[in-house]
Structures are given as C-alpha cells and as structure tokens.
C-alpha cells in the first residue's frame, strides 16, 4: 500500500482534504494511506511516507523538506486552486502522480 503524507501549518485544513481524498481513493479501489501532519511533526513522520505533498501555505518549505528527505521520496506542493476548493479528486491525482515518480 502506498503512503502519502500531506503537510501544512497546523494539519487542520489539510485533514479535511485528506478525508475527501481517502473517500475517493476507497471508492475507486485505490490502495493508499493518506494522512496530514503539521510542519512541527515533519521530522517524526516523513520516514513513514512514500511521497509528501505540501499545502500551499508551506510551499516555501519545499527545498528544506526535499533536503531533509535527501531525495529518498518525492516532494510536491498542492496546487493552490485545488487546495482552496478542497478538491480531493484533483489532489489525489496529484499525489498519485507524485508516487509514480518514486
């Protein structure tokens, strides 16, 4: 099962998005585990993930996160429009595409 971690400032709004994404994945029979964390929980969680998507509000951290994972897993930023609309289907597609880079 693939594992996709989403990260934002506090993990709150991203948790809503995770539920939408997981529901869509379940409906489509996609085996994926998706969860959200706050940026302060990054260090203790990133090794559990196969890919990381950052919320737009922490997009400035992309280089730092990429350095921390030392290229071992792909890191991307959720499209701001999809995040704002809480478009679980589009963000899931973005996450799945990122997982294919692995």
HELIX and SHEET records of a PDB file:
HELIX    1   1 UNK A   12  UNK A   28  1                                  17    
HELIX    2   2 UNK A   39  UNK A   41  5                                   3    
HELIX    3   3 UNK A   42  UNK A   45  1                                   4    
HELIX    4   4 UNK A   46  UNK A   48  5                                   3    
HELIX    5   5 UNK A   56  UNK A   61  5                                   6    
HELIX    6   6 UNK A   62  UNK A   69  1                                   8    
HELIX    7   7 UNK A   80  UNK A   84  1                                   5    
HELIX    8   8 UNK A   88  UNK A  100  1                                  13    
SHEET    1   A 4 UNK A  32  UNK A  38  0                                        
SHEET    2   A 4 UNK A   2  UNK A   8  1                                        
SHEET    3   A 4 UNK A  51  UNK A  54  1                                        
SHEET    4   A 4 UNK A  74  UNK A  77  1                                        
END                                                                             
